[in-house]
Amino acid sequence: MTNIFKLINQIVIAEAQLSATQFLAPCVKGGRVRTRVAGMVYTFTPKPSKFEGWGIFDAVDEKTAKLVEEVDVPQVAE
């Protein structure tokens, strides 16, 4: 059986990593963006909300991600 305190500690570490990490994600107009950190999936409302395309995002808080830079398809392929 896994120790519950160990699991909670892993979640805390994953959330700390998330706030220090930029992530690449596709976004549709009015949609959400997602990323996975340490096996946990996080879903954010992008800012600006009208953005559509691929972008690099920063997690502002646990529910919002700010667009840092728009990227094009060749950059996504890399």
All heavy atoms as an XYZ file, in Angstrom:
604
protein
N       0.839     -1.179      0.000
C       0.000      0.000      0.000
C       0.888      1.248      0.000
O       1.887      1.312      0.709
C      -0.908      0.002      1.231
C      -1.814      1.209      1.277
S      -2.834      1.322      2.762
C      -3.979      0.016      2.499
N       0.511      2.236     -0.808
C       1.276      3.471     -0.919
C       0.942      4.402      0.246
O      -0.211      4.551      0.627
C       0.952      4.177     -2.244
O       1.208      3.269     -3.306
C       1.812      5.401     -2.424
N       1.952      5.031      0.757
C       1.795      5.983      1.852
C       1.116      7.251      1.317
O       1.586      7.876      0.365
C       3.179      6.298      2.427
C       3.129      7.216      3.620
O       2.144      7.905      3.865
N       4.211      7.226      4.370
N       0.017      7.659      1.945
C      -0.743      8.830      1.502
C       0.103     10.098      1.575
O      -0.011     10.984      0.727
C      -2.058      8.986      2.297
C      -2.940     10.070      1.692
C      -1.781      9.297      3.749
C      -3.509      9.733      0.360
N       0.982     10.188      2.556
C       1.828     11.378      2.675
C       2.825     11.468      1.520
O       3.141     12.556      1.051
C       2.549     11.390      4.027
C       1.597     11.500      5.185
C       1.422     10.436      6.047
C       0.856     12.656      5.393
C       0.536     10.520      7.106
C      -0.037     12.755      6.445
C      -0.202     11.681      7.307
N       3.279     10.322      1.049
C       4.172     10.292     -0.110
C       3.435     10.779     -1.356
O       3.975     11.551     -2.148
C       4.704      8.877     -0.325
C       5.688      8.757     -1.449
C       6.214      7.342     -1.569
C       7.157      7.211     -2.746
N       7.638      5.837     -2.910
N       2.178     10.354     -1.527
C       1.375     10.805     -2.672
C       1.121     12.305     -2.623
O       1.218     12.998     -3.637
C       0.043     10.051     -2.722
C       0.126      8.586     -3.096
C      -1.237      7.933     -2.940
C       0.625      8.430     -4.521
N       0.787     12.812     -1.459
C       0.543     14.249     -1.307
C       1.813     15.028     -1.612
O       1.773     16.066     -2.290
C       0.013     14.571      0.102
C      -1.405     13.992      0.252
C       0.017     16.075      0.365
C      -1.945     14.042      1.660
N       2.942     14.547     -1.157
C       4.220     15.200     -1.432
C       4.510     15.222     -2.936
O       5.002     16.219     -3.465
C       5.344     14.511     -0.669
C       6.624     15.304     -0.718
O       6.602     16.525     -0.582
N       7.737     14.624     -0.900
N       4.202     14.124     -3.641
C       4.407     14.076     -5.092
C       3.537     15.109     -5.802
O       3.976     15.753     -6.757
C       4.098     12.675     -5.624
C       5.125     11.651     -5.247
C       4.711     10.236     -5.651
O       3.560      9.968     -5.932
N       5.686      9.331     -5.674
N       2.308     15.287     -5.338
C       1.409     16.285     -5.926
C       1.962     17.688     -5.700
O       1.959     18.523     -6.608
C      -0.012     16.144     -5.354
C      -0.630     14.834     -5.838
C      -0.884     17.336     -5.745
C      -1.922     14.472     -5.148
N       2.440     17.961     -4.514
C       3.018     19.281     -4.198
C       4.221     19.565     -5.091
O       4.360     20.666     -5.634
C       3.401     19.361     -2.704
C       4.225     20.600     -2.411
C       2.155     19.333     -1.840
N       5.074     18.582     -5.279
C       6.254     18.744     -6.129
C       5.838     18.979     -7.582
O       6.387     19.848     -8.264
C       7.192     17.524     -6.009
C       7.829     17.504     -4.620
C       8.266     17.538     -7.089
C       8.559     16.226     -4.282
N       4.835     18.229     -8.059
C       4.354     18.392     -9.439
C       3.786     19.790     -9.649
O       4.023     20.417    -10.682
C       3.306     17.337     -9.760
N       3.036     20.300     -8.689
C       2.468     21.642     -8.819
C       3.559     22.709     -8.795
O       3.456     23.714     -9.489
C       1.428     21.885     -7.740
C       0.156     21.102     -7.993
C      -0.910     21.310     -6.945
O      -0.628     21.930     -5.892
O      -2.030     20.828     -7.174
N       4.612     22.490     -8.038
C       5.739     23.431     -8.025
C       6.446     23.413     -9.377
O       6.850     24.465     -9.888
C       6.707     23.089     -6.903
N       6.588     22.232     -9.979
C       7.195     22.127    -11.307
C       6.346     22.846    -12.343
O       6.865     23.491    -13.243
C       7.338     20.663    -11.714
C       8.403     19.898    -11.003
C       8.402     18.426    -11.395
O       7.443     17.915    -11.955
N       9.496     17.749    -11.103
N       5.041     22.729    -12.209
C       4.134     23.342    -13.169
C       4.285     24.858    -13.196
O       4.328     25.466    -14.263
C       2.687     22.966    -12.834
C       1.612     23.534    -13.732
C       1.785     23.013    -15.153
C       0.242     23.179    -13.211
N       4.397     25.474    -12.037
C       4.507     26.933    -11.997
C       5.835     27.429    -12.548
O       5.962     28.591    -12.923
C       4.312     27.445    -10.569
O       5.357     26.991     -9.740
N       6.824     26.545    -12.653
C       8.143     26.932    -13.155
C       8.389     26.456    -14.587
O       9.502     26.550    -15.080
C       9.218     26.364    -12.240
N       7.347     25.957    -15.252
C       7.512     25.353    -16.568
C       6.610     26.015    -17.599
O       5.450     26.305    -17.318
C       7.158     23.847    -16.506
O       7.978     23.231    -15.532
C       7.348     23.175    -17.835
N       7.165     26.254    -18.776
C       6.341     26.662    -19.913
C       5.976     25.406    -20.677
O       6.729     24.442    -20.673
C       7.110     27.610    -20.824
C       7.409     28.941    -20.188
C       8.120     29.885    -21.139
O       8.766     29.475    -22.089
N       8.002     31.169    -20.861
N       4.809     25.423    -21.310
C       4.397     24.248    -22.056
C       3.812     24.634    -23.407
O       3.280     25.726    -23.590
C       3.404     23.398    -21.251
C       2.115     24.096    -20.891
C       0.990     23.965    -21.688
C       2.027     24.865    -19.739
C      -0.196     24.588    -21.355
C       0.841     25.495    -19.389
C      -0.274     25.353    -20.198
N       3.947     23.717    -24.354
C       3.447     23.880    -25.713
C       2.111     23.161    -25.815
O       1.993     22.017    -25.370
C       4.436     23.265    -26.702
C       4.014     23.200    -28.163
C       3.983     24.597    -28.764
C       4.961     22.308    -28.940
N       1.098     23.843    -26.369
C      -0.222     23.214    -26.473
C      -1.016     23.839    -27.617
O      -0.853     25.016    -27.922
C      -0.997     23.384    -25.175
N      -1.901     23.044    -28.230
C      -2.822     23.602    -29.214
C      -4.008     24.233    -28.485
O      -4.346     23.837    -27.371
C      -3.267     22.373    -30.009
C      -3.187     21.259    -29.023
C      -2.025     21.607    -28.126
N      -4.621     25.218    -29.135
C      -5.755     25.895    -28.521
C      -6.759     26.288    -29.603
O      -6.375     26.814    -30.643
C      -5.270     27.148    -27.790
S      -6.570     28.030    -26.919
N      -8.026     26.012    -29.349
C      -9.083     26.488    -30.238
C      -9.744     27.685    -29.569
O      -9.729     27.815    -28.339
C     -10.126     25.385    -30.551
C      -9.494     24.259    -31.329
C     -10.789     24.873    -29.305
N     -10.316     28.547    -30.382
C     -10.955     29.760    -29.876
C     -12.021     29.403    -28.842
O     -12.896     28.591    -29.105
C     -11.574     30.517    -31.040
C     -11.982     31.913    -30.737
C     -12.487     32.559    -32.015
C     -12.486     34.042    -31.929
N     -12.930     34.657    -33.172
N     -11.897     29.961    -27.660
C     -12.851     29.697    -26.590
C     -12.630     28.368    -25.876
O     -13.410     27.993    -25.007
N     -11.548     27.650    -26.223
C     -11.292     26.335    -25.638
C     -10.391     26.383    -24.428
O     -10.216     27.419    -23.791
N      -9.822     25.251    -24.118
C      -8.918     25.092    -22.991
C      -7.589     24.509    -23.484
O      -7.526     23.951    -24.568
C      -9.502     24.128    -21.964
C     -10.895     24.479    -21.509
C     -10.835     25.061    -20.111
N     -12.154     25.209    -19.519
C     -12.843     26.331    -19.567
N     -12.367     27.359    -20.204
N     -14.011     26.429    -18.974
N      -6.554     24.650    -22.684
C      -5.266     24.028    -22.987
C      -4.930     23.067    -21.853
O      -5.341     23.267    -20.705
C      -4.127     25.061    -23.185
C      -4.358     25.886    -24.426
C      -3.984     25.973    -21.981
N      -4.194     22.012    -22.210
C      -3.819     20.999    -21.214
C      -2.346     20.690    -21.294
O      -1.736     20.773    -22.355
C      -4.589     19.704    -21.458
C      -6.021     19.793    -21.107
C      -6.678     18.458    -21.245
N      -8.050     18.566    -20.777
C      -8.964     17.655    -20.987
N      -8.670     16.565    -21.654
N     -10.178     17.831    -20.532
N      -1.808     20.278    -20.152
C      -0.447     19.779    -20.086
C      -0.383     18.687    -19.032
O      -1.267     18.569    -18.190
C       0.568     20.906    -19.773
O       1.886     20.414    -19.957
C       0.407     21.437    -18.370
N       0.671     17.904    -19.111
C       0.867     16.819    -18.140
C       2.207     17.033    -17.453
O       3.230     17.206    -18.105
C       0.862     15.480    -18.859
C       0.997     14.296    -17.924
C       1.078     13.007    -18.700
N      -0.006     12.913    -19.654
C      -0.901     11.932    -19.696
N      -0.806     10.933    -18.862
N      -1.857     11.924    -20.596
N       2.177     17.020    -16.132
C       3.380     17.149    -15.328
C       3.367     16.023    -14.298
O       2.391     15.865    -13.562
C       3.449     18.514    -14.607
C       4.657     18.591    -13.691
C       3.459     19.650    -15.607
N       4.425     15.240    -14.289
C       4.562     14.122    -13.341
C       3.350     13.198    -13.389
O       2.871     12.733    -12.374
C       4.804     14.643    -11.931
N       2.823     12.983    -14.589
C       1.710     12.070    -14.760
C       0.342     12.660    -14.458
O      -0.673     12.008    -14.652
N       0.302     13.894    -13.999
C      -0.982     14.543    -13.688
C      -1.339     15.509    -14.814
O      -0.492     16.267    -15.282
C      -0.880     15.288    -12.359
C      -0.636     14.356    -11.197
S      -0.538     15.214     -9.624
C      -2.124     15.984     -9.542
N      -2.602     15.482    -15.247
C      -3.065     16.345    -16.320
C      -3.678     17.605    -15.712
O      -4.510     17.535    -14.807
C      -4.106     15.620    -17.205
C      -4.656     16.557    -18.262
C      -3.485     14.383    -17.832
N      -3.261     18.748    -16.231
C      -3.767     20.043    -15.788
C      -4.469     20.712    -16.960
O      -3.953     20.725    -18.077
C      -2.628     20.940    -15.296
C      -1.967     20.420    -14.048
C      -0.909     19.525    -14.112
C      -2.418     20.822    -12.791
C      -0.309     19.043    -12.964
C      -1.820     20.350    -11.642
C      -0.770     19.458    -11.730
O      -0.180     18.985    -10.594
N      -5.640     21.292    -16.707
C      -6.423     21.973    -17.726
C      -6.535     23.447    -17.344
O      -6.849     23.770    -16.200
C      -7.835     21.352    -17.844
O      -7.691     19.960    -18.121
C      -8.633     22.013    -18.953
N      -6.285     24.327    -18.328
C      -6.273     25.768    -18.077
C      -7.172     26.511    -19.054
O      -7.353     26.081    -20.194
C      -4.859     26.327    -18.259
C      -3.837     25.737    -17.349
C      -3.044     24.685    -17.766
C      -3.652     26.234    -16.078
C      -2.084     24.136    -16.943
C      -2.695     25.691    -15.229
C      -1.913     24.642    -15.666
N      -7.654     27.651    -18.627
C      -8.304     28.608    -19.507
C      -7.197     29.517    -20.026
O      -6.477     30.130    -19.234
C      -9.339     29.452    -18.738
O     -10.315     28.564    -18.187
C     -10.007     30.469    -19.650
N      -7.034     29.587    -21.363
C      -5.948     30.418    -21.899
C      -6.293     31.904    -21.884
O      -7.456     32.288    -22.008
C      -5.809     29.910    -23.334
C      -7.171     29.413    -23.680
C      -7.751     28.877    -22.411
N      -5.286     32.710    -21.716
C      -5.407     34.170    -21.836
C      -4.432     34.605    -22.906
O      -3.249     34.288    -22.800
C      -5.081     34.866    -20.514
C      -6.033     34.519    -19.406
C      -7.410     35.036    -19.676
C      -8.344     34.615    -18.536
N      -9.725     34.689    -18.890
N      -4.836     35.245    -23.968
C      -6.176     35.735    -24.248
C      -7.125     34.595    -24.650
O      -6.712     33.619    -25.265
C      -5.968     36.705    -25.413
C      -4.752     36.200    -26.109
C      -3.888     35.603    -25.025
N      -8.374     34.759    -24.309
C      -9.359     33.699    -24.552
C      -9.679     33.530    -26.032
O     -10.192     32.487    -26.425
C     -10.638     33.985    -23.775
O     -11.193     35.217    -24.172
N      -9.371     34.528    -26.839
C      -9.674     34.439    -28.279
C      -8.532     33.853    -29.090
O      -8.627     33.754    -30.308
C     -10.037     35.824    -28.813
C     -11.322     36.354    -28.213
C     -11.695     37.694    -28.789
C     -12.989     38.159    -28.140
N     -13.446     39.415    -28.680
N      -7.444     33.447    -28.429
C      -6.309     32.875    -29.143
C      -6.705     31.550    -29.779
O      -7.397     30.732    -29.186
C      -5.122     32.663    -28.203
C      -3.977     31.944    -28.855
C      -3.203     32.574    -29.810
C      -3.700     30.622    -28.545
C      -2.156     31.908    -30.436
C      -2.667     29.943    -29.156
C      -1.892     30.591    -30.113
N      -6.199     31.329    -31.007
C      -6.433     30.083    -31.715
C      -5.135     29.690    -32.408
O      -4.541     30.488    -33.122
C      -7.551     30.275    -32.745
C      -7.981     29.009    -33.418
C      -9.232     29.210    -34.265
O      -9.589     30.366    -34.557
O      -9.826     28.204    -34.644
N      -4.674     28.473    -32.179
C      -3.446     27.976    -32.785
C      -2.579     27.280    -31.758
O      -3.033     26.910    -30.680
N      -1.317     27.076    -32.113
C      -0.345     26.487    -31.196
C       0.369     27.602    -30.451
O       0.708     28.632    -31.041
C       0.680     25.669    -31.963
C       0.175     24.339    -32.407
C      -0.507     24.061    -33.550
C       0.297     23.106    -31.712
N      -0.814     22.724    -33.613
C      -0.314     22.109    -32.489
C       0.872     22.738    -30.502
C      -0.370     20.784    -32.093
C       0.828     21.416    -30.111
C       0.203     20.456    -30.906
N       0.613     27.392    -29.169
C       1.290     28.414    -28.403
C       2.108     27.848    -27.264
O       1.925     26.699    -26.857
N       3.005     28.674    -26.779
C       3.756     28.364    -25.568
C       3.072     29.138    -24.449
O       2.847     30.345    -24.561
C       5.236     28.769    -25.704
C       5.880     27.953    -26.821
C       5.972     28.576    -24.383
C       7.288     28.342    -27.148
N       2.730     28.428    -23.383
C       1.960     29.003    -22.280
C       2.717     28.909    -20.967
O       3.525     28.007    -20.759
C       0.622     28.255    -22.129
C      -0.304     28.425    -23.291
C      -0.247     27.552    -24.365
C      -1.237     29.439    -23.312
C      -1.106     27.691    -25.450
C      -2.106     29.586    -24.387
C      -2.032     28.712    -25.461
N       2.411     29.856    -20.078
C       2.883     29.865    -18.687
C       1.664     29.704    -17.791
O       0.642     30.382    -18.008
C       3.507     31.211    -18.332
C       5.006     31.198    -18.347
O       5.599     30.134    -18.175
O       5.582     32.291    -18.522
N       1.750     28.855    -16.782
C       0.657     28.725    -15.817
C       0.675     29.938    -14.896
O       1.664     30.186    -14.213
C       0.800     27.444    -15.022
N      -0.401     30.709    -14.911
C      -0.521     31.882    -14.042
C      -0.957     31.424    -12.651
O      -0.428     31.856    -11.639
C      -1.541     32.887    -14.615
C      -1.781     34.041    -13.666
C      -1.092     33.374    -15.973
N      -1.949     30.563    -12.620
C      -2.429     29.934    -11.395
C      -2.944     28.553    -11.762
O      -2.668     28.071    -12.862
C      -3.497     30.795    -10.697
C      -4.686     31.122    -11.599
O      -5.074     30.280    -12.437
O      -5.247     32.223    -11.460
N      -3.679     27.915    -10.883
C      -4.116     26.539    -11.155
C      -5.205     26.429    -12.210
O      -5.510     25.326    -12.655
C      -4.559     25.835     -9.864
C      -5.747     26.450     -9.179
C      -5.400     27.600     -8.248
O      -4.227     27.843     -7.952
O      -6.341     28.297     -7.819
N      -5.757     27.576    -12.660
C      -6.829     27.530    -13.655
C      -6.560     28.335    -14.916
O      -7.283     28.205    -15.889
C      -8.142     28.015    -13.022
C      -8.637     27.116    -11.933
C      -9.967     27.559    -11.419
C     -10.408     26.608    -10.318
N     -11.806     26.757     -9.999
N      -5.532     29.172    -14.913
C      -5.280     30.087    -16.018
C      -3.861     29.945    -16.543
O      -2.916     29.828    -15.770
C      -5.490     31.548    -15.564
O      -6.752     31.659    -14.920
C      -5.422     32.508    -16.733
N      -3.735     29.969    -17.877
C      -2.422     29.951    -18.522
C      -2.326     31.134    -19.479
O      -3.252     31.404    -20.239
C      -2.213     28.643    -19.273
N      -1.213     31.846    -19.417
C      -0.999     33.033    -20.247
C      -0.178     32.642    -21.472
O       0.831     31.940    -21.366
C      -0.261     34.090    -19.433
C       0.035     35.360    -20.204
C       0.783     36.341    -19.346
C       2.214     35.904    -19.271
N       3.138     36.851    -18.681
N      -0.622     33.101    -22.643
C       0.120     32.874    -23.873
C       1.413     33.672    -23.823
O       1.407     34.884    -23.630
C      -0.716     33.300    -25.085
C      -0.036     33.184    -26.447
C       0.210     31.720    -26.796
C      -0.882     33.853    -27.517
N       2.533     32.983    -24.004
C       3.839     33.630    -24.018
C       4.232     33.952    -25.451
O       4.704     35.042    -25.748
C       4.914     32.727    -23.374
C       6.297     33.325    -23.511
C       4.580     32.449    -21.928
N       3.994     32.970    -26.330
C       4.415     33.114    -27.719
C       3.609     32.168    -28.600
O       3.379     31.019    -28.247
C       5.904     32.767    -27.801
C       6.499     32.767    -29.165
C       7.972     32.342    -29.132
O       8.552     32.162    -28.052
O       8.527     32.190    -30.225
N       3.182     32.664    -29.743
C       2.527     31.816    -30.738
C       3.613     31.110    -31.543
O       4.645     31.706    -31.856
C       1.646     32.654    -31.671
C       0.860     31.826    -32.639
C      -0.132     32.653    -33.451
O      -0.231     33.871    -33.212
O      -0.788     32.075    -34.318
N       3.410     29.840    -31.848
C       4.379     29.088    -32.643
C       3.709     28.570    -33.894
O       2.494     28.362    -33.925
C       5.019     27.917    -31.845
C       5.829     28.437    -30.688
C       3.979     26.960    -31.351
N       4.518     28.380    -34.956
C       3.957     27.863    -36.207
C       4.215     26.375    -36.317
O       4.938     25.777    -35.513
C       4.482     28.653    -37.401
C       6.005     28.663    -37.484
O       6.639     27.809    -36.855
O       6.541     29.528    -38.177
N       3.643     25.750    -37.333
C       3.688     24.295    -37.509
C       5.119     23.745    -37.569
O       5.412     22.743    -36.924
C       2.857     23.861    -38.723
C       2.973     22.371    -38.969
C       1.389     24.237    -38.499
N       6.056     24.357    -38.314
C       7.423     23.813    -38.319
C       8.059     23.792    -36.918
O       8.782     22.858    -36.581
C       8.189     24.756    -39.234
C       7.153     25.305    -40.156
C       5.923     25.433    -39.302
N       7.777     24.793    -36.097
C       8.301     24.812    -34.738
C       7.673     23.693    -33.899
O       8.349     23.079    -33.087
C       8.030     26.148    -34.067
C       8.862     27.293    -34.619
C       8.449     28.612    -34.016
O       7.279     28.998    -34.072
N       9.414     29.309    -33.427
N       6.401     23.412    -34.122
C       5.719     22.347    -33.395
C       6.327     21.005    -33.754
O       6.530     20.145    -32.889
C       4.207     22.345    -33.703
C       3.527     21.122    -33.110
C       3.552     23.626    -33.201
N       6.684     20.815    -35.028
C       7.275     19.558    -35.485
C       8.612     19.285    -34.808
O       8.993     18.131    -34.631
C       7.428     19.577    -37.003
N       9.351     20.344    -34.469
C      10.643     20.161    -33.807
C      10.425     19.568    -32.445
O      11.155     18.877    -31.871
C      11.361     21.502    -33.654
C      11.872     22.055    -34.948
C      12.558     23.402    -34.768
O      12.974     23.732    -33.635
O      12.660     24.131    -35.739
